[in-house]
Amino acid sequence: MGQNVLVTGGAGYIGSHACKALKTAGFVPVTFDNLVTGWKEAVKFGPFAQGDLLDRARLDEVFTEFQPVAVMHFAALSQVGESMSEPGKYWRNNVCGSLNLIEAAVDAGCKNFVFSSTCATYGDQDNVVLDENSAQFPINAYGASKRAIEDILRDFQVSNGLRHVIFRYFNVAGADPDGEVGEFHQPETHLIPLMLDAIDGKRDALTIFGTDYETPDGTCIRDYVHVCDLVDAHVLGLKWLQDDKDSRVFNLGTGSGFSVRDVIDHSRNVTNREVPFNEGARRAGDCTKLVSGSSRAVSELGWNPARSTLQTMIADAWRWHQTGHYSE
């Protein structure tokens, strides 16, 4: 048997793909999830321990039972709009929960920690390629809570020797090519699954929020990375720590970016169906262009985001969309 890795949020979209990648790499992923937004059916690759990050006693039980060699921390509330209207919920769940987890890990002697952060920590820095040294000015409680957890990790490195790798990324897309796990949120807020729902008649139309941006086609541009490429980077980050390398921050993206209309056009090509859409007003807080540079991850981790083409991400998402939803 391989070494146990505790995966918080392992029943969610990214976490479940990480569990598969860990199993493939020879580890035993132990999913810790409260199933508020995750799916029990997505736990397929290792043991399941149900629990909440705010329950310190339960965390201690899980560390004692499984004795993980590392933590891979995905569990978080992540709706930007909700974080602006209910900031307390985000500070309590994301920050207090993560502090519980970090303290439990340190007390159990588990000193390798891989953290799923976000480029939302950079805030509204429009139309520049963001790198790991870009200033962090989060503009909502979601991004601010993630930045706070990064700070906590650095403090615990000083006090307790907790070594960590932090990944910051924007839009994750696609699904497991084998169809074992995929993307399914309730409610759904991500562009590609919303668009596939519209193609499939599960919603009337996709809404394009803003068509007057200063971009070639008037719609805003975002960086997309395939979920399988993303979790491969997390496994590389874990191995980085196991090789006794220093704590490090890595951005994950393609460095290019696609507009909303690009995504619609590619979807039409992949599915051979029209995408019904409406044009709406801009949303508050939406930037024109957000793109994440990833040269550090490529050069230092040896990361290769080979599946992160728009064609592949949409094709994998479409295959999952047609065959693989979890029970509602």
Secondary structure, DSSP 4 states (H G I P E B T S, - for coil): ---EEEEETTTSHHHHHHHHHHHHTT-EEEEEE--SSS-GGG--SS-EEE--TT-HHHHHHHHHHH--SEEEE------HHHHHH-HHHHIIIIIIHHHHHHHHHHHTT--EEEEE--GGGG-S-TTSEE-TTS-----SHHHHHHHHHHHHHHHHHHHH--EEEEEEE-EEE---TTSSS----SS---HHHHHHHHHTTSSS-EEEE-S-SSSTTSS-EE-EEEHHHHHHHHHHHHHHHHTTPPPEEEEES-SS-EEHHHHHHHHHHHHSS---EEEEPPPTT--SEEEE--HHIIIII----TT-SHHHHHHHHHHHHHH-PPP-
